[in-house]
């Protein structure tokens, strides 16, 4: 038996006697606990009031435990105490269940057995509450030294002082002091430091040192602010080693008639910081902690009331192993909840070579660590709303695990002091190295917008609900009232653009319907003037039917008659062009196709004549094809359809006044081999992707809102105090603060804007406008139902819950084009993410014992091979639904699809189930 196995062995003995223990805890709530002494020996402490029969049974149980624990059993394995509540006083205590293997945890779930752990040190790595709204205290910590932590702190102090803030810096790396030397020249160093005060305080002599233990750094001499430095030691270190041996001492004091008062060294240190704060009145306090897992680090992280803890790290096994030890202790001691929201990872010394790959790899490693040790396990289909579940997806760049980059720069390595050297660096160099950290510190320290919402938040919320439609259908036609186009999207309508691609829901069919409407076409011509001189025909569209349009059923029948897709598409175009040049063609499609086959020269002459006709009138002819995945009766036909149309599109490049425009799903265009022809001319000159970035989504939202009279009246007073709705992209995005405020929605990390942008996106980072607008409307509904008195129109928890409605819309969009995705994803309900592909494959094999062969009906290119489950995985990846980890074979899904299909998310912390 060794120390690490003592609690597991204790649990096994208790589980064997579970019936007795359950009976004991019914009789007495504090029937017994486990005591582990300074030497690691274990005993049972039981309530002294237990009946004699119970005491006899406990004696036998304690003897069994002693035999099992061998040398780790206490000499007296069973003790009694009448005051069980006082047994744990001054010691660490935690549930036995949390410190045993998972296989035993379920057996201990209904046994409330506490372990009292008596340690030689008095810093227990147990966090105390943070004073909300007080002066920000930020701890700079690292598990290993030599990562540039102290230098980064000094630069942050300088930057905050330059912004006019009064900064107090504490050098608490007592065993390796150096920060104060970087900030203070020798002549400015004060007489005393923190170590001096901690020693003098033991004899009630600390107060006299306060006036002589601070100095101002010359770094801030030319700034609007100031830097007050509290060093580890004074100008003359004196007997520093002797003092270090005493700073950890507790202070014991007593007054006549009063109980003895015992104050740990970390409590004394916290008292000192409070006194210094009262004396200097700083606006922010920066604390440099000792590296590693020791007394000073424990006090800095746990006892100083820090609102923010910066964890400096480099991407290496030693770093992650060290942090895992610390995080696991917090998780097992059931103290993770108060600390995890304060943590922020800093990627230190980011290398010059391939920094983006380095940071991506680091974020993946950190996400896995934080998920396994700090984040909540999210039940299947539940939302990480912050109120019940604390967690983040791996690629959330605002999450605690997302590293804030501090870049390595040769000019900053081995820098002896900053107080006389910082001016030698150009501001661009400083921003390059520390820019991300500067921005982060400014965000949490500098004053933000007042938290008071608009006086008429309820009215704005009601008007928002009236302005946004209740549902968004894939077949919604544009009207004068709901039509809006971005200049960037208008580029898709330029006549020299032959191929337009976009995700499901990007607005391809919406644009085509606008082209078919004369009123909306004139609106489009404001952005694309050549449309004024363009005749347009809709060759195929599920949404818009025209005189010369072909429907999917007829197309499929013509294929069955033996005609190639190229011939059919050519017939659609020729039939339309013939109407402009006075040629009478047969009405029946079979006759037209036969005539085309038999008269190739006449066909070429007809097209040439049509080209001359439009040239003579200085007009263009444009024929448009959309939703080609619906053309065939089966998606098995899609390959033929696309190959034929691509050849037609290339052929028409020979005629400058005749144009073909094809709208494709993103994955259709992405699979280059399926075309079967040389598409380089189109790829280089005539391909356009329909983008939807944040500014466009927010611009669309405000266009819909401001077009509604009720909303315009409700928002006018609030909007009048803002900068309006015109300006650059970021300005448009920031207007969302009028609806949700500026505070974070998840414990100090994401704002409403950044959360929506991260959690509504697919694998490629794309969000569709329908799902975005649906989320905003649902957030308003949820706020109205659960938080009607909230001072802002949208509540943070409601914003996070809005992902449910956005997920429904997104699934409806993809299922219309990829029906096979629904059964494949529904089969994974209950799977916990991230996971190995083998787990997913096992679930598919269980639900589809016949294999993936039936998917051939839906996935056209499977016909060329015998599909296996890895092909389905790859299809989900191409469709931006499934995410493959870059560093291993772990599978994940974007949060919007995880919620939609009822999957769970891994987490080391298991919150109590919500009733």
N, C-alpha and C positions, 0 to 999 in steps of 0.2 A: 504494500500500500504506500502510495506517495501522496503528497499534498493535493495535487490536481484531481485526484480521484476520491477525496474524502466526502465531498458533498454528494457525488453520484452514489457512493456506497451507502451513505446515510439515507438517501432517498429510497434505495432498494429495500433496506431494512424496514423503513416506515411503510412502504407499499405492501410488504408482506403482512404487516400488522394493521392494515387500513381499517378493518372493522372496529378494532379497539380505539384507534385515533378518532374516527368519526363519532364514536360514542362519547369520547372525552370532550370533543369540541362542542357537542350538543349540551353537555353539562356545564362547561365553562368556556367562554369565547377565547380566553387567553390561557388555554389549558397547558401549553408547553411551547418552548422554542428551542432552537439549536444554538449553542454557544461555541464559538471557535476562538480560542485564546491567542495570546501574542505568539506562542510557539506553534500555532496551527493545530493544537489538540482540541478534540470535539467532545462536548458533553451535552446532556439534555437538562434544561431547567424547566421544572414543572411547577404548577400552582400549588401552594402549600395547603390549600383548602380541599384538595381532592380526597375522596374517601379512601380508606385503608385498602380496599380491594383493588381500586385503580392504582394506588401506589405500588402494590405488590406486582401488578402486571407491568407497570412502567419499569420497575426494578429489573424484571426479567428482560424486558425489551432493551434497556440500557446495557445490560450485560451482553446481549447479542450484538449490539452496536459496537461495544468495546472490542469484542473478539474479531469483528469484521475489520475494524479500523487499525488494529494492531498498535504500532507505536504512535499513531496519531489519535489514540483515545486518551482522554483525560484520566488522571488517577482516580478521580471521583466522577464516574460517568453519569451520575444522576444527582442533581441538586434541586432544592425547593426554595421558593421565594413567594412571600405573600403579596409583594408589590411588583407584579409582573411588568407594569407600565414603566417602572424605573430601571429595569434590567438593562435596557438598550441605551440608556442615557449616556451621551458622549461617545457612542460607538456607531459604526455603520450597521444598518440592518436592511435586509432585502428578503423577498420571498424565495424560499428554497426552490420552488418550481422553475424560477428563471435561470438558475445556475446548474441545471442538469441537462443531459441530452434530450432532444425532442421526443425520443421514444418514451421517456419517463414523464414528460411534462403533463400529458393528458391524465395520467394516473394520479397526479398530485393536484389537479385542478380544484378539487373540492376539499383539500386539506390546507387550511390557512397557516402553514408553518413558516415562521420567520427565522432567518439566520442572523444572529448578532455576531458581527465580525470585528474583533478587537485588533487594531493595527498599531504598530509602533509609531507611525507618523500620524499627525493630526489633520492633514489635508486629505479629504476623502473623495475628491473628484465628484462631489455631489453639488449641483448648482443651487444657488439661492435665487430668490425672486429678483427680477429687475424692476427698478423704479421707472415706470413709464412716464415719458414727458420730461425727464430730467436732462441734465447736461449729457450729451452723447459721450459714452466711454467705449473706446475701440481698442481691443487687444490685438497685438501682432504676435503670432505664435507659430512655431514650426516644430515638427517632431524631431527634426535633425537641424544642426547648425550649419552655417556656411551657405545659406541660400539667399542672402541679400535682404533678410528681414529688417534689420536695423537701418540699413541704408534707405530702404523703401519708406520706413516710418519717418526718417529725417526729411526726405523729399516731400512727403505728405504734409508734414508740419510746415515746411517752407511754403508749399502751395496754398495751404489754408490761410497762413498769415498774409500772403500776397493778396488773398481775396478779402482781407479785412477781418479775419477771425482771430480771437484770442485763444491761443493753443497752450495747453499744459502737457508736457511730455514727462513720463516717469520711466526711469531706467531701472526696471525690476529684474534685469539679468544679473542678480547680485553676485553669482559665482563667476561670471565672465563679463564684467562691466566694460562697455565700450561705446554705447550710444552717446553718452554725455560727452565723451572726448570728441566725437564727430561733430557735435553741435556747439561745443564751448571751447574757446581757446583757454589756455591754462590761466591767464590772468583774470578771466571771468568766472572761473569755477568757484562755487560758494564754499563756505567753511565746512559745511556738514552735508551728509547725504542720508539716504533712506536707512542704510545699515546703522548709522550713528543713532538715528532716532529710535529704531527698534530696540537697541541696547539700552539707551537712556530711559526709555519708557518703562522698562522693567523696574526701575527704581523711582518712578514718578518724576523723571527729570526731562521728559521729552518735549514739554511745552516750550522750554527756553530755547530749543534748537530751531523752532519753526521759522523764525525770522531769518536764519542764516543758512537755510538749506535749499535756496532757489536762486536762479540766475537767468537773465534773458540772453537768448542766442543772437549773435550778430547776423545770423541768416535773415532775421526779420527787421533789421535796422532801417532798411529802406522801404518797408512795407507798411500798409495801413493797419495791419494787425501786429501780433507779437507772439513770441515763443518763450514760454517759461519752462525751464528745464529743472527737474528734480533728479539729481544724479544718484548713483548707487553709493558713492562715497564723496567726501569733501576734497578740498585742495590737497590736504595732507591725509592720506589713507590711514595713518596711524597703525594701530594693531589690528589691521583689517581681518586677518585670519582668525584672530581671537574673537573679534566681534561676530564674524560669520558663524562661529560655533555657538553663539548665544541668540542670534536673531530669531531662531525657530522656537525659542522658549515660550511657553504659555505664561501669562501674567496672573498670579494669584493674589487676590486682595480681600481684605475683610474689614468690616467696621464693627465696633462693639454693638452687640445686639442684633446684628444682621448676618445672614448666611454668607459663607465663603463664596466669593465670585471668581470664577475661572474663565479667562479669556484666551483663546488660542492665538497663535502668532498671526494667522491669517485674519482673524477678527481684529487684531490690533492694527494690522496693515490696512484693513478697510477703514478703520477709524482714522488713521493718518490721512488717507486719501480724502476722506470727507472733510477733515480739518483744512487740508491744503486747498480743496475746492472752495470752502468758505472764505479762505484768506485771499485767494487770487481771482476768484470769480471767472474762471475760463468759460469759453463757449463750447469747447470740445477738449476731451482728455484722451491722449494717445499713450498706450501702455506697452512697453517692450518687455515681453515675457522671456523667461528662460526657456531654451529649447528642451525637448524631451518630456518624459513623464516623471516629474519630480515635484517637490514641495512648492517651489515658486510657481511653476507652471499651473499646478492645481489651484493655487490661490488666485492667480491672474484670471484663469478661465472661469472659475466657479464662484469666487467670493467677492469679486470687485464690482459686481453689479453691471458688468459690461453688456451693452445692448447689441454689440457686434463683435464677433471674434473672427479674425482673418487667419485662416490656416494656410501657411506657406508650404508649398510642396513642389517637388520635382517628380517627373514620371519615372519611378524606379521601384523595385520590389521592396527595398528597405522602407521607403516612405509609406507605401500602402500597408505594409505589414504593421508598422508602428501605429498608424491611424486606426487600423482595424482593432488592435488591442484596446485602444482608448474607447472607440465607439462601442465595441462589444461590452465593455464594462458598463457604460451608460445604459445600454439596452438591457443587460441582465439585471442591473440594479434598479431597473424601472424608473430611471431618472432622465430618459432620453427626451421626453416631451418638452421640458423647460429649456433645453439647450439647443436643440437642432435648428430651430428657426433663426437663431443668432449666428449660425455658422456661414462662412463664405470662403470658398476655396480660392487660393491665389496660385496661379501657375508661375512659379519663380524661375528665373534664368532660362526663359524660353530661347532655344538655340536659334542662331541666324539661318541655318540651313533647314529648309522645309518646315518653317514654324507652324503653318496651318495644319499639316499632317500631325505634327507633334501635339498640338492643342486638341485636335480631334481625338487622337488616341488617348490623351490624358483624360478628356471628358468622359470617354467610354469607360475607362478604368475607374474613375471617380464615381460615375453613375452606378456602376455595379456595387462598389463598396458602400455608398450611401444608401442604396436601395436595400441591400442585405442587412445593414446594421441600424439605420436611422429612420428610414421611411416606413409608413404604415403599409401593411398588406391591404390591397384594395379588393374587396369581394367582386365577384363576377358582375359586370355591368354597372357597378357603382361609380360615382363621380368623385374625383379628388377635389372636394368642394372647400377644403380648409376648415370647415366647421366640424366635420366628422372624421375626415381622413386627410392626413398630411403626406403628400407625395408629389413627385415630379417625374415627367418623362425624361429619358436620357438626353435628348437633344434640346431641352429647355435651357436656353442660354442665360436665363435669369435665376436658375435654380441654385441652391446652396452648393451643389456639386460642380456647377459650371465654372471652370477656372478663369479668374481675372488675370490677364497676361501681364507679367513684368518681364520684359525682354532682356536677354543678355547683351551687354555692350562692352567692348574692351575698355572703353574710356572710364567705365564705372568699376571695373574690377580692381581690387587692391587699392581703393581710394582711401588715403590715410585719414582725411578729415573733410567735412563738408563746409564748415563754417567759413573757410576762405577759398573754397574751390568751386562752389556751385555756380558762381557767376561766370566761370570759364566755359560752361556748357551753353550751347545755343538752345533756345526754347524748343526748337524742333526736335533736338536730340532728347531733351527731357520728356517731351510728349511721346516720342517714339518708344522710349523705354517704359515710362510710367503712365502713359496716357489713359489706359483703361482703368488703372487703379485710381488715378486722380478723378476721373469721371464718377467712379463708384463712390468714393469718399465724399465728393461734392453732393451727390444725390442723397446721401443719408445724413449729411451734416448741415448743409446750407438750407435756409428757410424755403419751404415749399408753399404752394398755394394754401390759403386758409381752408380749413376743413368744413366750413359752413357752406351748405348747399344752397341752391336757389330757394327763395321764399315760396315759390309755387311749384315745388318738385312734383307734387301729386298731379297738378294740372298738366305739366310737361309730360309726365308718364302717360296720362290718359290720351293726350294728343298724339304721342308717339304710337300708341296702340291703334289709334284711328288712322294714322298716316301709312302704316305698314300693313300690307295685305295679310289675311289670316293664313293663306296657303300659297305655295309657289309650285306651280305645275310645270312639267317639262314642255307642255304644249301651250303655254301662255303666249298669246300674240302681242306684239308691241302696239301701243296706241300713242296718240299725241300726248296723253297725260303721263304715261309711264316710260316714254322713250327718252333715252339719254345715251350719248356716245362720247367716249373719250377720244381725244385726238390720236392717241397711240393706236386705238382699235380701228380708227378710220383708215389706217394704212392697209388694213386687210382688204379694203375695197378698191385699192388702186388696180387698174386694169392689167398692169404688168405682173401682178401677184397671182400666180396660177394655183398654188397650193396654200391653204390656210388650215392650220392645225390648232387644236386646243383640247383641254380636258372636258369630260362630260360636265355640262352646266356652265361652260365658259361664255356662252352667248352666241355660238355659231349660228344656230337656227334662228335666233332672235334677229341677227343681222340680215339673214336671208329674207325673213318675213318683212323687214323694213325695206329691203330692196324691191320687194314685190308691191309695196304700197306707194302710190304716186306722191302722197303728201309727205310721208317719211323719207322717201327717196330724195325729195327736194331739200329736206333737212340734212341728209347725208351729203348732198352735193355742196353744202357750205364748207365741208372739210375736204371733199374730193370733187373739185369742180368738173372734172371730165365726165362725171355721172350725168350732168346736164345734157350732154350730147351722147347718151348711151341708151340703147334699147336693150331691155333685160328679159330673159326667159328663164323660168325655173325648170330645169331639166328633170330634177328629182328632189323631192323633199317630203318628209312625213308630215311636216307642219303646214306647208303651203302647197296648194295644188294649182296648176295653171293649165291653159288650153293645150299646151304641147307637152305636159308632164307625163312621165311614165310612172305607173304604180308598181309596187313590189311584186304583187301577184302576177301581173302580166310579164314582168321581166323574168320571173322564175319560169313561167310557161314557155317563153321564147328560148330560154336556155335549154329546156327539156326538148324543144323542137330541133336542137342541134346547132343553133346559132351561137357564135362566139360573142362574148360581152363587148368586144371592140365594135363588132358590127351593130349591136343593139344601140350602143351609145352614139355611134355615127348616125344611125337612123333618127334618133331623137333630135340631133343637131340639124341634120339635113332637112328634116320635116319643117323645122322652124325657119331656117334660112330660105327655104323655097317660097315661103309666104311673102318674102320681100322682093323676090325677083320674078314673080308671075308664073312660076312653075306649078302645075297641078300634079301632085303626087297621089298615089292610091291612099285611100283612107285606112284600109286594113293594114295592120303592122306586118303581117306575114308577106303581103304583096310588096310593101316598101322594102323589106329586107331582101326579098328575092330580086327586086329591081336594082338594089345597091350591089348585090353580088354580080349581076349580069351586066351592069353598065358602069364599070369603074371610071372610064374616061368621062362620061357624062356627070358623074358625081364630082369629079375634080373640077370640071368646068362650072358646075353649079356653085361650088364653094368659091371659086375664083371670081365668078360673076357677082356673088354676094359681097365679096371683099371690095370689088370695084364700086358696087352700089353704095356701100357705107362710106367709102373714101370720097365719092362724089358729093355726098351730103355732109361730109365732115362729121360723121357720127360713127359710133362704135357699136358693135353687137357683143353682148355678154350673155353666156348661158351658164347657169349655176347648178351645181350638184351638191347635195347635202345628205347627212345621215346614211352614208352608203352601207353601213353595217345592217340596215334594214331592207336593203334592196332585194336580196335573195330570200327564198323561203327558208333556207338554213344558212347559218353563218359559214357553213362549209363552202358556200359559193363565193365568199368574200374575196378570196384570192383572185379568182377569175375576174370578178367585177372590177377590182382595183387595177389589176394588170391592164385590162382593156381600156379603162378610162385614162390611165397614165399615158398610154400610147396616143390616144386621141388628143390629150392636152399637149403633148409634144408636137404632134402633127400641126395643130393650129398655131404654133409659134411661127409657122411660115407665112401667116396671113396677118399683117399688122393691124387690121381693123376688126378682126374677129378674135374673141377671147373666150377661154374656158376657165372657170374658177371652181376648184374642188375643195370642199370643206371636209376635213378628216378628223377622226379621233387621234389623240396624241400617239397612242401606241400603234395605230395603223401606219402613221408616217415613220415611226421610229424603227419599225422592222424593215430595213432596207431590202433584204433579200426577197421579200414577197412581191416586189414590183416586177422583177424580171426584165426591166429595161434600164437603159442608161438615164438616170435622173439627174446627173450632175448639172446640166443647164438649169434645171428647175431649182435644184438645191442651192446653187450659187446666186441666182438672180431673182427667183420668183417664189420663195418660200416665206411664209409669215406665221409666227406663233402668237396667239391671242393671250396677252399677259393680264394678270389681275394681281397687282401688288397692293400693299396696305393702303397707299394713298388713293388708289382707284376704288377700293372697297368702301373706304370712308367717304370718298367723294360721292359715290352712288347712294350711300345711306343719307347723306345730307341733301342730295338732290331730291330724294323721295320725301324726306321730312319737310324741307322748306317749300315743297310744292303743295303742301297741305295747309289750308288756311288756319285750322285750329292750332296746329303746331307752330305756325309762324307767329300767331298772336301770343301763344304761351311762352315762346322762347325769346321774344323780342327784347324784353327787359334784360334778361341774362346775356343775350348775344350782344347787346349794346355795350356791355362792360368788357367784352372781349375784343380781339383784333379782327373780328369778322371772319368770313368763310372763304376769303380769297388769299392766295399767297402760295408759298412753296408747299411741297408735298408734306413735310413734317408739320407744318402749320395746320394743314387740313386734318392730319391725324390727331394732333393735340386738341382739336375741337371736341373730341370725344370726352375730354375732361368735363365738359359742360353737362354731360349725362351721368358720369360715374365718379367724378372727382379724381384726385391725383394719387390717393393712397394705394398701397399695395393690396392685392386681393388674396395673398397667400403667405402672410406672416413676414412681410418686408422684402419680397423679391419681385414678383411680377406686378406691374400695373394692369388695369383692365385691358389696355391696348395690347401690351406685350403678351398677356395670357391668351387673349383671343387669337392673336397671330400665331402662337405656338400650338395651341391645343385644338384648333379647328383645321389644321393643315394636314395634307397627306404626306406620303414619303418624300415627295419632291418639294414640299413646302408650299403647295398650292392650296388656296381656299376658293371655293366657288361663290359667286355673288348670292345665289339663292340661299345657301347654307349660312352665310354670314348674316344676311338680313333676317333669316328665320331665328338665328341665335339672339339677335338684338330684341326682336319682338318677344321671344320667350322669356328673356331676362326681365322685361317690363312686366309680363304677366306674373312671373314668379315673385317679383318684388311687390306687386300690388296685392298678391294673395298672402304672402308671409311677412312682408316688411312694409306695410302701407305707410308707416310713419317715418320711414328712412329719409334723411335730409337730402338725398340725391335721387334722381329718377330711377337709377339702376343700383341695386345692392350688390356688393362683391360676391356673396354666396349665390345670388341669382344669376350673375354673369357666368359663374362656373357651372351652374346647373343647366344653363342654356345649351350646353353641348349635346344634351339629349335630343332636343328638337333639331339642331343642326345635323346630328347624326342621321336622323330619320330622312331628312331632305337629301343628304349626300347618298344614302343607300338607294333612295328612289332614283336618283340621277344615274348611278352606275348600273343598277339592275335593269334599266330599260335598254342598255347597250350590251351588258354582260350578264345575262340571266343565270349563267352557270355559277357566278360568284356567290349567289345567295345560299344554295344548299351546301356549297363547299365551306363557307364561313359559319353557317348555322351549326354545322357538325362540330365546330370547335368550341361551342358554348361551354363555359366553365373552366377552360384551360387557363392556367396562370402564366402570365408573360413577365419577362422574356423566357423563352424555353428553347430546348433543342428541337431540331427539325424532326428527330425520331418520335418525339411525343405527338407532334402534329400528324405525322404519317400514320402512327398507330390509331389515332382517332379517325382519320379518313378511312383506313382499312376496316375499322370496326363498323363505320356507317355505310361504306360502299364496298362490300365484300367482292363485288364483281370487278373492282378496279376502276381506274379513270377512263376506261374506254368509251363510256357513254358521253364523255365530254367532247368527243370528236364531233358530235352534232353541233356544238357551239363554238369550238375553237378551230378555225379553218385549217391552220397549218399542222394540226395533229394528224391530218389524214395521210401525211407523207411518212409517218413513223408510228411505231407502237408506243403510245404515251405511257409514262410512269408518273408516280406522285411528285417526283422532282420537277417534272414539266408543269404541273399545277402550281407548285411553289414559284417557279420562275414566271408563270403567267400573272400570278398575284403581285409579284415584284414589279413586272413591267406595267401593270395597271396601277401602280403606286399605292397598293394596299398593304403589302407585306414588306417589312424592312429587314435586311440582312446586316448583321454586325460586320464592321470592317475587320475586326481583329479576331473574331472567332465565329463559330457557326450558330450563334444564338439568333433566334427568330423573334421579331417584335412586330407590333402593329401600331400605327398612329392612334392616338387616344380617341379620335372621333370614331374609328372603326372598332376599337376595343369596347367602347360603350355601346355602340350600335348592335354588336353581335354577342354581347354578354360574356366577355372574357374578363379575367381578373388580372391583377398586377402584383408581382412579387413585392414583398416587404419584410423587413426583419421584425417589425413591431406589429403586434396583433391587437388592435383596439377592441374594447368591449363592443359586442354587436349592438347596433342601434335598434331599439324597439319600434 
